[in-house]
Amino acid sequence: MARRLDPKVLVKIVAVRNVQRIAAEGEAGRAAAALREKKDAARAGEDRLLDAERAWRACFGRDVIDLGTAALWSADAAAKRRILREANAAVADAGNVLETKTRAWHLATVRHDLAHAAHRKARRDVERRREEARLNDIADRTTLRSVIR
C-alpha cells in the first residue's frame, strides 16, 4: 500500500527545495561570472604575449641587433607564455566548476519539481478522500432513510 503523504509537510519540503534551487542557481551564476573573468584574463594574457613576441621579433629586424635587449624580450615572452598557460588552466578549471554547478542547479530544479508534484498529488488525494467520505455519508443517510420508512 502506498504511503500517504501529508500536504502540510510537503509544502515545507517544496519550500526547502525551492531555496536549494535558488541557491544552486546563484552558485551557477557565480561560476559563470568567474569563468567569464578568467577568459578575459586569458585573452589579456594572450595579447600581452603577442606584444612581447612582436617586440622580440622587432629586435631582429633592425640593422644592429642588441643581444641584451633581445634576451630581455625573450625572457619576457617566456614569462608571458607561462602566465598564459596558467590562465588557460584556470579557464579550464572554471569551466569544470561551471559544469558541476550547472548540473547541481538542474538537479535541484528536478528535486523541486518532484516535491511540487508530490505535494499536488497529496492535495488531490486528500480532496478525493474527503469527497469519498462525503459521498459515503450521503449514501449511508439515504440507505438509513429507506430502511426507517
Secondary structure, DSSP 8 states (H G I E B T S, - for coil): ------HHHHHHHHHHHHHHHHHHHHHHHHHHHHHHHHHHHHHHHHHHHHHHHHHHHHHHTSSS--HHHHHHHHHHHHHHHHHHHHHHHHHHHHHHHHHHHHHHHHHHHHHHHHHHHHHHHHHHHHHHHHHHHHHHHHHHHHHHHHHH-
